[in-house]
Amino acid sequence: RLNNTIVLGSLVVWLLAQDAVIQNMVFAAVPATLTENMTSAERALLLSEVVNVHHGRIFQEPRPEVVEAARHYGALVSSAGVALVVTIAVACAAGLAWGWS
């Protein structure tokens, strides 16, 4: 039972923290000159622009830095999804192995 709680708790923490981690990684990859004097509202607007470009919702020609950040965002989201699936599969396999032993 404790193992199930640990696995379930880990997955919940992962899902809750995933967006914040991805956002921080995107901002870390953006040139500092672009974000150094931004307020939190301006950073949120930049992140929204990055996500919109990633999803193809483009209203004007985005800056090259935003296009690159959108590519990076997409790669991170994709990697996080694959990692989550692999983690769940490993946890299920470990639970099955433990249950049969």
C-alpha positions as a printed NumPy array, in Angstrom:
array([[  0.   ,   0.   ,   0.   ],
       [  2.802,   2.388,   0.792],
       [  4.334,   1.795,  -2.652],
       [  1.025,   2.674,  -4.326],
       [  0.789,   5.865,  -2.299],
       [  4.345,   6.844,  -3.192],
       [  3.783,   6.219,  -6.904],
       [  0.436,   8.   ,  -6.95 ],
       [  1.824,  10.913,  -4.929],
       [  4.793,  11.219,  -7.275],
       [  2.52 ,  11.324, -10.314],
       [  0.317,  13.986,  -8.744],
       [  3.353,  16.122,  -7.879],
       [  4.662,  15.618, -11.417],
       [  1.383,  16.746, -12.973],
       [  1.135,  19.767, -10.684],
       [  4.736,  20.876, -11.224],
       [  5.122,  20.035, -14.912],
       [  3.814,  23.346, -16.297],
       [  5.935,  25.463, -13.941],
       [  9.062,  23.463, -14.75 ],
       [  8.45 ,  23.752, -18.492],
       [  7.825,  27.502, -18.187],
       [ 11.058,  27.986, -16.26 ],
       [ 12.987,  25.946, -18.821],
       [ 11.512,  28.002, -21.67 ],
       [ 12.461,  31.276, -19.97 ],
       [ 15.942,  29.929, -19.259],
       [ 16.398,  29.289, -22.984],
       [ 15.167,  32.751, -24.06 ],
       [ 17.904,  35.403, -24.37 ],
       [ 18.221,  37.329, -21.112],
       [ 18.046,  40.631, -22.984],
       [ 14.472,  39.764, -23.895],
       [ 13.261,  39.096, -20.34 ],
       [ 15.593,  41.008, -18.003],
       [ 13.347,  44.041, -17.388],
       [  9.971,  42.349, -17.761],
       [  7.281,  42.48 , -15.122],
       [  5.482,  39.266, -14.23 ],
       [  2.563,  40.352, -16.43 ],
       [  4.903,  40.888, -19.378],
       [  6.496,  37.477, -18.784],
       [  3.032,  35.914, -18.757],
       [  2.233,  37.672, -22.029],
       [  5.488,  36.416, -23.567],
       [  4.718,  32.869, -22.443],
       [  1.235,  33.185, -23.928],
       [  2.764,  34.315, -27.208],
       [  5.178,  31.362, -27.154],
       [  2.356,  28.893, -26.528],
       [  0.186,  30.478, -29.224],
       [  3.01 ,  30.273, -31.768],
       [  3.576,  26.647, -30.774],
       [ -0.092,  25.88 , -31.474],
       [ -0.044,  27.815, -34.741],
       [ -2.209,  30.689, -33.545],
       [ -0.178,  33.476, -35.107],
       [ -1.694,  36.95 , -35.437],
       [  1.446,  38.71 , -36.636],
       [  4.939,  37.637, -37.621],
       [  6.567,  36.501, -34.349],
       [ 10.086,  37.48 , -33.401],
       [ 12.727,  34.817, -34.108],
       [ 13.333,  34.414, -30.35 ],
       [  9.649,  33.619, -29.83 ],
       [  9.648,  31.087, -32.678],
       [ 12.68 ,  29.358, -31.176],
       [ 11.094,  29.424, -27.705],
       [  7.933,  27.886, -29.193],
       [  9.983,  25.052, -30.702],
       [ 11.703,  24.52 , -27.367],
       [  8.343,  24.58 , -25.554],
       [  6.949,  21.96 , -27.929],
       [  9.961,  19.701, -27.426],
       [  9.687,  20.012, -23.647],
       [  5.947,  19.28 , -23.615],
       [  6.477,  16.277, -25.867],
       [  9.351,  14.957, -23.752],
       [  7.345,  15.438, -20.559],
       [  4.446,  13.462, -22.026],
       [  6.691,  10.594, -23.091],
       [  8.447,  10.584, -19.719],
       [  5.103,  10.456, -17.921],
       [  3.915,   7.498, -20.005],
       [  7.202,   5.65 , -19.42 ],
       [  7.037,   6.365, -15.693],
       [  3.481,   5.051, -15.467],
       [  4.404,   1.937, -17.472],
       [  7.389,   1.229, -15.223],
       [  5.275,   1.766, -12.109],
       [  2.619,  -0.621, -13.447],
       [  5.229,  -3.235, -14.338],
       [  6.834,  -2.905, -10.911],
       [  3.43 ,  -3.245,  -9.263],
       [  2.662,  -6.374, -11.282],
       [  6.038,  -7.895, -10.488],
       [  5.658,  -7.095,  -6.818],
       [  2.11 ,  -8.473,  -6.779],
       [  3.175, -11.792,  -8.342],
       [  6.076, -12.291,  -5.971]])
